[in-house]
Amino acid sequence: MTQLAYNIPTHSRLSEYVSKVDYCDSLSEYKQTTEDITTITKRLFQLPSWAIILFRIRNVLVKPLGLKLSQDEDLNPGNGLPFPELACFENELIMHATDKHLKFWLSVLKTETSVIVTTALEYKMRLGKFYFFLIKPFHILIIKSMLSRL
């Protein structure tokens, strides 16, 4: 069962990279694995077709706002990572992206008993807060689905 928290896990190194946190969530799934953190992250981001359809709908809705659009190759890229890698440690991979409305950090952390996906946001303008308010239910739904498929 996926658990939801609204903070950066204490054993995560994400807080070393985030400049300011306006929103944060951590979703964890009980999972013991010997896979390395890069393999786990790549497996997580093999998105189901329904999630890709949601990203395509998002693109249509945000295009008039001038936000970056997700391309299909971004959603299932060749290197398996949907965002630029910021740091990689033995048990954690941290990615980061920025757009005109917000900064976005994503951490995939492997512990002895769980895999934890943490999202941290910094809103750069009111549009960022409004945008995330609208997509938050879908964000959590997609992350839960990703974790349950591990």
N, C-alpha and C positions, 0 to 999 in steps of 0.2 A: 504494500500500500504506500502510495506517495504521501510524504509529509510536507507541509508548507510552513515556512517561517519568513519573517520580514526583517532579516538582518544578514550580514555577512558572517559565515561560520567563523568561530574563533581560530580554527586551525587552517583557515584559508589565507593565502598571501595576497588576495585580491585587494585588501585595504591598502597595501603598499603602492598600488597603481591608480586607485581612484582618487580624483582630486576633490570631488564634492559629491555627496549622495543625496539626491532628492527623492529617490525611490529605490527600494531593494527588495528582492524576494529570493528565497532559496527553496528549491524543491528537491527532496531526497527520496531515494528508493533503496530499500534494503537489497543489497547485491554484493556478494563476495565474488571477486574475480581475480584472476592472475594476469589479465590483459593489461598492457601498458596504457598510460593515460591518453596517448595519441590515438591508439586503436579504439578505445572506449569513446572518445570524442567523435571520431569519424563515424562510428556505428550509430551514435546518438543522432547525428545530423543526416542520416539517410531518411529523409522525410517521406511520409506516406503521401499518396496522390491528393487526398483531401486537404492536406496542409499546403501543398503547392498551389492548389486552386484558391485557397484563402489568400495566399501571397499575391496571386494574380489579381484578385478582386481588390486587395489593398492598393496595388499599383494603379489601378483605374481611379480609385478614390483620392489618392494623394498626388497624382500627376499635376492637377491644377495648382497645388500648393508649392510645387517646385522641390519636393523632397526626392531623395534618391530612390530609384526604382530597383526592385529586386529582379534580377534576370534569372531564368531557369538555371543557368550555370552557377549562379551564386547560391541557389538553394540546394543543389547537389553538385558542388564543384569537384573538379578533378582531384584536388588535394584533400578533399573531404572536410575542409574547414570553411564554414560559411562567412567568417569574418577574419580580418588579419590577426595573426598570432602576435601577442604582446610579450608573453613569457611562457616558458614551459619548464616545469619541474618534474621530479620523479612521479609525484602524485597529483599534480594540478596543471591544467592548461588554461591560460588566460588569453582572451581575445578582446579586441577593442575596435569600435567603429564610431565615426562621428558624422553628423549631418548638420544642416543649419538649425534644426530645432532641438536636438539633444545629442549628448554623448552617451555611449553605450558600452558597458563592460560585461563580459560573460565569462564565468569561470566554470570549469568542469573539474571537480575534486573527487578523488577516490580515497576512501578511508578503508579501514579493515572490514567494515560491515556495510558500507553504503557508497552510492554514487550521488553526488550533490551538484546540481546545476544552480548557480547563483547569477542573477541579473542585477546590475546596478546602473542607475540612470542619473544623469545630471541634465536638467532642463536648461536649455540655452535661451528660451523665450517661452511665452505663454502657450504658443502653438505646441511645444513639446509636451507640456502637461496635458493639454486637451487631447492631443494625438494619443498619448499613452492611456489616458482615461478610456478612450474608445476601444483600443486594441487589447487592453489588459486581460479581459476574459479569454480572448483567443490565445494570447501569449501563454497564459497558465495552462489552458487546454492542450496546446501544442507541446509544451515542456513535459506535462504529465504523460502524454502519449509517448514522447520520446523515451522517457525513463521506463515506462512499462514495457517497452519493446526490447529493452536490453537483455 
